[in-house]
């Protein structure tokens, strides 16, 4: 968990760092055209079963950083991962490792009824994802 802490800013502002990782997940979802677009990209590039498990009401199926990286690259989202890794000062492979843990939760969080929203409704609710950061990264004294 130390790499995750480093990526999220260690002891100084853990929730803010978690928000950065959640923001990257949000950017991926937004760039893909919403949850529906991201699920479609993942389905087209070999991760359909996993993506459907994130949407559904059952347990989220895990994906490896390599699987996620290949699907995102093939789906045209690789440059966003490269750019985000540069901004966060981490290796893209390390960022993919963390995204492979966070993205299932983000998609699950954005599909509470087990259904992919059929249309993007004016953008992604990053506020909703920020609350997820608090749950995932233990930002108990978070003020957002």
Secondary structure, DSSP 8 states (H G I E B T S, - for coil): -HHHHHHTTTTSSHHHHHHHHHHHHHHHHHHTTHHHHHHHHHHHTT-HHHHHHHHSSS------HHHHHHHHHHTT-HHHHHHHHHHHTS-HHHHHHHHHHHHHHHHHHH-TTS---SS--SS--HHHHHHHHHHHHT-TT---
